[in-house]
Structures are given as C-alpha cells and as structure tokens.
Amino acid sequence: MAYSINGENKHYGTPINPCAPDRVPGGSSSGSAVVVGGDLADFSLGTDTGGSVRVPASYCGIFGFRPSHGVISTSGVIPMAQSFDTVGWFARNPAILNRVGRVLLQLSDMSPVGPTQLIIADDCFQLSSIPSNRVKQVLVDSVEKLFGGHVIKHANLGDVVKDKVPSLNCFLDKGNAGQEYNIPSLAALSSAMRLLQRYEFKNNHGEWVSTVRPDLGPGIAERVWEAVRTTDENVDVCHSVKTELRVALTDLLGDFGVLAIPTVPGAPPKLQTDPTTLETFRARAFSLLSIAGVSGFCQVSIPLGLHDDLPVSVSLLAKHGSDGLLLNLVETLYDTLKEQVGNLGLLTRL
C-alpha cells in the first residue's frame, strides 16, 4: 500500500504492467495506473508522497499528475507523511488529464498561456539510462515549433540547488556521493526528503507497527522499520530545505517557466529484480522525484513512446499553484510531441 515505487505485492499479487508484462508496474498506486494503461478506465486517482503517481504513470505509458502540495484536500486519506502527501491522477490522454484536474482543483477555464521559458535540466537527463538526445530532441523541437526557439534554456539543476539551498550542507556527505550516477546536491535533497518522510511516518504509524508487527513485503519491511527507529535529528533542517528549495526554483522558473526532467532514471525494472540493483535504481529515482516533492511544485509525467519496446516519459514541473498552466501546456503540446516522435524516429510510438 505504501513505501514502494515498484508495485510488487507479496500478499495479493502484482498488477500486470500493460506496457511491459515482465516489468514492474510502479508503486504504490500501481493498480490505478494499470487500469488506465490497460484501457479499463479513462482516468483514475492515486496518491503521491514520494513518487507513487509519477512512477507508475511512466512505467505504464500513461499520463500522471502530481498537483502542487496542499491544493487538493487529503481529508479522508490515511496520511503517510503530511509534508509530501498529495492526491494525484492518471489519464489516457491530455484532454482527460486536464478535465479531471479542473474538477479536482476547482479551476475555471482559462486560455492556454505559452511558457516564457522551458528549462532543460541537462544534468538530470544524464541520470537516465535512456540516451538523453532521444528525449530532449523531441521536446526541444516540439517547443520550438509551437513557441519559438527563444523559449528553450538549459541549466544544471544540481548546481542551482547546491548554490541556493544552503541547508542541504548537512546532508551532502551522506549517501553515495562519489558514484557516477549521482548528482550530489540532488542526492542530498533526496536524503532530506526521505528523513522527513520517515519521521512523519513514524509519528503517524510507529505505534501501530511496533504493536501489531505486520507482515510486510521485502524492501517495504526494511523501510518501515527504519522509519520506526528514526529520531528527530535534523528534522528541523528538512523544513528549512523545503522553504529554500521552493524559493530557489520559483526564482529560476518565474511565473510562467517550466522545468523539464526525466520522470524516472530509465525503463521499468524487471519483476523480481535483485534488491541491490533495485536500491541503486531507487536512489537515482529519488534524486529526480524529490525535486517536486520537496519544493511542493506540480509535476506531470508525459508518455513519449517506446525505446527498446519499453515506455519512455518526460516530466514537466511548474511553480506551486501553476497546476492549470501545466495542464493546459500538456494538452497544447502533446500532438506536436507525438508528431516529432514520428518525424525523428528516435523513439517508437506507444
């Protein structure tokens, strides 16, 4: 039910990924993603604390939207970690994604506004095992065609975060900073997010876990018990990191800017992948997923097609409260993205 971005379930079986049946569907909202990806529903709801809408959307080749933190009520939802919990949704196409969002967000219709800039986080694309030119070129050509080449900018997001989020310093020496796949400041951001998530999980569920000692699946059990043992050391710093990151990214994007990153660092892992390999992938994934998680920004995962017969996606992020802008942009952009996928031949269509 939680604490997994894989979706494997030892109690009830793993939902079958309709795009790649021998691969994980993503978690924790894997069931919701699978019914949309399998054409059983036009849309579905999910919850996203660490990535549980964005990851299964990417793995199942559909759209997934994590709204700005706090803009959709979580009343009636069992909390996992309130600093990050959101109610998101999946859809088969961008028009439905937009319509569902306008109901949930209680937005009035607004004319689409073109982005003032689309910032491509080049260092984040280097985290992905998918050749970055295949994804970036489709995006760049589509945005240039619709809005003009002057909109396209490039940045190393890790440098921005390192310079503008000084509270991360106490997390920078944690993790595997020397490994090739890592962007040290984003790995530190992930560490801060996961610490605060563990602490809040413990406050919400620690007594129940310690008393009942539930039968938990592999990977999840280890993370839950790690959370139960968490102390409050550096928790206050995590809140400072959240504030600083939101300010830094708001300054970077401005009112109508959009940030482009990979949703996940590669194709969905195979079912029953070795836990060590999964943990490496998970660490890379949270370097990407923590950007919206910690800042509270809205994020949409957009399916682009297939690479080696496995689904590929890209994510766009906009500042907190710009959900309507992002939903309209995806709907405006998507036909051109599909056209560019066909023209460039870098990916195959879903």
C-alpha positions as CSV (number, residue, x, y, z in Angstrom):
1,M,0.0,0.0,0.0
2,A,2.9,2.3,0.5
3,Y,6.7,2.8,0.7
4,S,7.4,1.3,-2.8
5,I,7.9,2.6,-6.3
6,N,7.8,-0.9,-7.7
7,G,4.3,-2.1,-7.1
8,E,5.2,-5.7,-6.3
9,N,2.8,-7.2,-3.7
10,K,3.5,-10.4,-2.0
11,H,0.0,-10.6,-0.4
12,Y,-2.3,-10.1,-3.4
13,G,0.0,-10.4,-6.4
14,T,1.5,-7.7,-8.6
15,P,-0.7,-5.8,-11.1
16,I,0.4,-6.6,-14.6
17,N,2.1,-3.7,-16.4
18,P,0.1,-3.4,-19.7
19,C,3.1,-1.9,-21.5
20,A,5.6,-4.5,-20.3
21,P,4.2,-7.5,-18.6
22,D,7.6,-8.8,-17.4
23,R,8.3,-5.4,-15.7
24,V,7.1,-3.8,-12.5
25,P,4.1,-1.5,-12.8
26,G,5.4,1.1,-10.4
27,G,4.0,1.7,-6.9
28,S,2.2,2.5,-4.7
29,S,-0.7,3.4,-6.9
30,S,0.1,0.7,-9.4
31,G,-3.5,-0.7,-9.6
32,S,-4.8,2.7,-10.5
33,A,-2.2,3.1,-13.2
34,V,-2.7,-0.4,-14.6
35,V,-6.5,0.1,-15.2
36,V,-5.9,3.2,-17.2
37,G,-2.9,1.7,-19.1
38,G,-5.0,-1.4,-19.8
39,D,-7.9,0.7,-21.2
40,L,-10.2,-0.4,-18.5
41,A,-10.8,3.2,-17.4
42,D,-10.3,6.7,-18.8
43,F,-8.8,8.0,-15.6
44,S,-8.1,7.0,-12.0
45,L,-7.0,8.5,-8.8
46,G,-3.8,7.8,-6.9
47,T,-1.7,9.2,-4.0
48,D,1.8,10.5,-4.5
49,T,4.1,11.1,-1.5
50,G,7.5,10.1,-2.8
51,G,6.5,9.3,-6.4
52,S,3.6,6.9,-6.4
53,V,1.7,8.6,-9.2
54,R,4.6,9.7,-11.3
55,V,6.5,6.4,-11.4
56,P,3.6,4.1,-12.3
57,A,2.4,6.6,-14.9
58,S,5.9,6.5,-16.5
59,Y,6.2,2.7,-16.3
60,C,2.7,2.1,-17.7
61,G,2.9,4.6,-20.6
62,I,0.2,7.0,-19.4
63,F,-0.1,10.5,-18.1
64,G,0.3,11.1,-14.3
65,F,-0.2,14.4,-12.5
66,R,1.1,15.3,-9.0
67,P,-0.5,18.5,-8.0
68,S,1.0,21.4,-6.1
69,H,1.3,20.3,-2.5
70,G,-1.8,21.2,-0.5
71,V,-4.0,22.4,-3.3
72,I,-6.2,19.2,-3.2
73,S,-7.6,18.2,0.1
74,T,-6.3,14.9,1.6
75,S,-9.2,14.8,4.0
76,G,-10.2,11.1,4.5
77,V,-6.9,9.8,3.2
78,I,-4.7,8.0,5.7
79,P,-1.6,10.1,6.0
80,M,1.8,8.7,5.2
81,A,3.9,11.9,5.5
82,Q,1.9,15.1,5.5
83,S,4.7,17.3,4.3
84,F,4.6,15.4,1.0
85,D,1.2,13.7,0.7
86,T,-0.8,14.6,-2.4
87,V,-3.8,13.2,-4.3
88,G,-3.0,12.9,-8.0
89,W,-4.5,11.2,-11.0
90,F,-3.8,9.2,-14.1
91,A,-5.3,9.6,-17.6
92,R,-5.0,8.0,-21.1
93,N,-4.8,11.4,-22.9
94,P,-4.0,15.0,-22.0
95,A,-7.6,16.2,-22.6
96,I,-8.9,13.9,-19.9
97,L,-6.0,14.7,-17.7
98,N,-6.9,18.4,-18.0
99,R,-10.7,17.9,-17.4
100,V,-10.1,15.8,-14.3
101,G,-7.7,18.3,-13.0
102,R,-10.1,21.2,-13.4
103,V,-12.7,19.3,-11.4
104,L,-10.3,18.3,-8.6
105,L,-8.6,21.7,-8.5
106,Q,-11.8,23.6,-8.9
107,L,-10.3,25.7,-11.7
108,S,-12.2,27.9,-14.1
109,D,-11.4,27.5,-17.8
110,M,-8.5,29.7,-18.9
111,S,-6.9,30.3,-22.2
112,P,-3.6,28.4,-22.6
113,V,-0.6,30.5,-21.9
114,G,2.7,29.7,-23.6
115,P,5.7,29.2,-21.3
116,T,8.1,32.1,-21.0
117,Q,10.9,29.6,-20.8
118,L,11.4,25.8,-20.8
119,I,14.5,25.0,-18.8
120,I,16.0,21.6,-19.6
121,A,17.9,20.2,-16.7
122,D,20.8,18.7,-18.6
123,D,22.4,17.0,-15.6
124,C,19.2,15.3,-14.7
125,F,18.9,13.8,-18.1
126,Q,22.4,12.3,-17.6
127,L,21.0,10.3,-14.8
128,S,18.8,8.4,-17.2
129,S,19.8,5.2,-18.9
130,I,17.7,6.3,-21.9
131,P,20.0,8.2,-24.4
132,S,19.2,11.8,-23.4
133,N,19.2,13.1,-27.0
134,R,16.2,10.9,-27.8
135,V,14.0,12.5,-25.2
136,K,15.4,16.1,-25.3
137,Q,15.3,16.4,-29.0
138,V,11.6,15.5,-29.2
139,L,10.9,18.1,-26.5
140,V,13.1,20.8,-27.9
141,D,11.7,20.5,-31.5
142,S,8.1,20.5,-30.2
143,V,8.5,23.6,-28.0
144,E,10.4,25.4,-30.8
145,K,7.7,24.7,-33.3
146,L,4.9,25.9,-31.0
147,F,6.5,28.7,-29.0
148,G,9.9,29.6,-30.7
149,G,13.5,28.7,-30.0
150,H,14.0,31.6,-27.6
151,V,11.9,29.8,-25.0
152,I,14.5,26.9,-24.7
153,K,17.0,27.3,-21.9
154,H,19.5,24.8,-20.3
155,A,20.6,24.5,-16.7
156,N,22.5,22.2,-14.4
157,L,19.9,21.9,-11.7
158,G,22.3,20.3,-9.3
159,D,24.4,23.5,-9.3
160,V,21.3,25.7,-8.7
161,V,20.3,23.5,-5.7
162,K,23.8,23.5,-4.3
163,D,24.1,27.3,-4.5
164,K,20.6,28.2,-3.4
165,V,19.7,25.7,-0.8
166,P,22.4,26.0,1.9
167,S,20.5,24.0,4.5
168,L,21.4,20.9,2.4
169,N,25.0,21.1,3.5
170,C,24.5,18.7,6.4
171,F,23.1,16.1,4.0
172,L,25.8,16.4,1.3
173,D,28.2,13.9,2.7
174,K,25.5,11.2,3.1
175,G,24.7,8.5,0.5
176,N,27.0,7.6,-2.4
177,A,28.2,11.0,-3.5
178,G,31.2,9.5,-5.4
179,Q,29.3,7.2,-7.7
180,E,28.8,8.0,-11.3
181,Y,25.0,8.1,-11.3
182,N,24.9,10.7,-8.6
183,I,24.3,14.5,-8.6
184,P,25.5,15.2,-5.0
185,S,23.1,18.1,-4.2
186,L,20.1,16.2,-5.6
187,A,21.2,13.1,-3.6
188,A,21.3,15.3,-0.5
189,L,17.8,16.6,-1.4
190,S,16.6,13.1,-1.6
191,S,18.2,12.3,1.8
192,A,16.4,15.3,3.4
193,M,13.1,14.3,1.9
194,R,13.3,10.7,3.0
195,L,14.4,11.6,6.5
196,L,11.4,13.9,7.0
197,Q,9.1,11.3,5.4
198,R,10.4,8.6,7.8
199,Y,9.9,10.9,10.8
200,E,6.3,11.7,9.8
201,F,5.6,8.1,9.0
202,K,6.8,7.1,12.5
203,N,4.6,9.7,14.1
204,N,1.6,8.5,12.1
205,H,2.1,4.8,12.3
206,G,5.0,3.9,14.5
207,E,2.9,2.8,17.5
208,W,0.8,0.5,15.3
209,V,3.8,-1.0,13.5
210,S,5.5,-1.7,16.8
211,T,2.4,-3.2,18.5
212,V,1.0,-5.2,15.6
213,R,4.2,-6.1,13.8
214,P,2.5,-6.5,10.5
215,D,3.7,-9.0,7.8
216,L,5.3,-6.7,5.3
217,G,6.8,-7.4,1.9
218,P,10.6,-7.3,1.2
219,G,12.1,-3.9,0.8
220,I,9.0,-2.3,2.4
221,A,9.6,-4.0,5.7
222,E,13.1,-2.7,5.9
223,R,12.0,0.9,5.1
224,V,9.1,0.8,7.6
225,W,11.3,-0.4,10.4
226,E,14.0,2.1,9.5
227,A,11.2,4.8,9.9
228,V,10.1,3.5,13.2
229,R,13.7,3.8,14.5
230,T,14.1,7.4,13.2
231,T,15.0,10.2,15.6
232,D,14.2,13.9,15.3
233,E,17.8,14.8,14.4
234,N,18.0,17.2,11.5
235,V,14.2,17.2,11.1
236,D,14.1,21.0,11.6
237,V,16.7,21.4,8.9
238,C,14.5,19.4,6.4
239,H,11.8,22.1,6.8
240,S,14.4,24.8,6.0
241,V,15.4,22.8,2.9
242,K,11.8,22.8,1.8
243,T,11.5,26.6,2.1
244,E,14.8,27.3,0.4
245,L,14.2,25.0,-2.5
246,R,10.8,26.4,-3.2
247,V,12.2,30.0,-3.3
248,A,15.2,28.9,-5.5
249,L,13.0,27.1,-8.1
250,T,10.4,29.9,-8.1
251,D,13.2,32.3,-8.9
252,L,14.6,30.0,-11.6
253,L,11.3,29.5,-13.4
254,G,9.4,32.7,-12.8
255,D,5.7,32.9,-13.2
256,F,5.3,31.0,-16.5
257,G,8.5,29.0,-16.7
258,V,8.6,25.2,-16.9
259,L,11.4,22.7,-15.9
260,A,12.0,19.5,-17.9
261,I,13.5,16.4,-16.3
262,P,13.2,12.6,-16.8
263,T,10.4,11.2,-14.7
264,V,12.5,8.2,-13.7
265,P,16.1,7.2,-14.5
266,G,15.3,4.5,-17.0
267,A,12.9,1.7,-18.1
268,P,10.8,-0.1,-15.5
269,P,12.9,-2.8,-13.8
270,K,12.1,-6.5,-14.4
271,L,9.9,-8.3,-11.9
272,Q,11.8,-9.8,-9.0
273,T,15.0,-7.8,-9.8
274,D,17.8,-8.3,-7.3
275,P,17.3,-6.0,-4.3
276,T,20.7,-4.4,-4.6
277,T,20.1,-3.4,-8.2
278,L,16.7,-2.1,-7.3
279,E,18.1,0.0,-4.5
280,T,20.6,1.7,-6.8
281,F,17.8,2.5,-9.2
282,R,15.7,3.7,-6.4
283,A,18.4,6.1,-5.2
284,R,18.7,7.6,-8.7
285,A,14.9,7.8,-9.0
286,F,14.6,9.8,-5.8
287,S,17.2,12.3,-6.9
288,L,14.6,13.2,-9.6
289,L,11.4,12.6,-7.6
290,S,12.5,14.8,-4.7
291,I,12.6,18.0,-6.8
292,A,8.8,18.3,-6.9
293,G,8.4,16.5,-3.6
294,V,10.5,18.9,-1.5
295,S,9.5,22.1,-3.4
296,G,5.8,21.3,-3.4
297,F,5.7,22.1,-7.2
298,C,3.3,20.5,-9.6
299,Q,4.6,17.8,-11.9
300,V,3.2,15.9,-14.9
301,S,4.7,12.7,-16.4
302,I,4.1,12.6,-20.2
303,P,4.4,9.4,-22.2
304,L,6.7,9.9,-25.2
305,G,6.8,6.4,-26.8
306,L,9.0,3.3,-26.5
307,H,12.7,2.8,-26.5
308,D,13.7,-0.9,-26.9
309,D,10.0,-1.7,-26.6
310,L,9.8,-0.2,-23.1
311,P,7.9,3.0,-22.2
312,V,9.7,6.4,-22.1
313,S,8.4,9.5,-20.4
314,V,9.4,13.1,-19.7
315,S,8.3,15.3,-16.8
316,L,7.4,19.0,-16.7
317,L,7.3,21.0,-13.5
318,A,5.8,24.4,-12.8
319,K,5.8,26.5,-9.7
320,H,3.5,25.9,-6.8
321,G,-0.1,26.9,-7.8
322,S,0.5,26.8,-11.5
323,D,-1.3,23.5,-12.0
324,G,-3.7,25.0,-14.5
325,L,-0.9,26.3,-16.6
326,L,0.8,22.9,-16.7
327,L,-2.4,21.0,-17.6
328,N,-3.1,23.4,-20.5
329,L,0.5,23.2,-21.7
330,V,0.5,19.4,-21.8
331,E,-2.7,19.4,-23.8
332,T,-1.4,22.1,-26.2
333,L,2.0,20.3,-26.6
334,Y,1.1,16.7,-26.9
335,D,0.1,16.4,-30.6
336,T,3.3,18.1,-31.6
337,L,5.3,15.8,-29.3
338,K,3.7,12.7,-31.0
339,E,4.4,14.2,-34.4
340,Q,8.1,14.8,-33.5
341,V,8.5,11.3,-32.2
342,G,7.4,10.0,-35.6
343,N,9.5,12.5,-37.6
344,L,12.7,12.0,-35.7
345,G,12.5,8.2,-35.4
346,L,14.4,8.4,-32.1
347,L,11.6,6.6,-30.3
348,T,8.7,4.5,-31.4
349,R,5.1,5.4,-30.7
350,L,3.0,3.9,-27.9
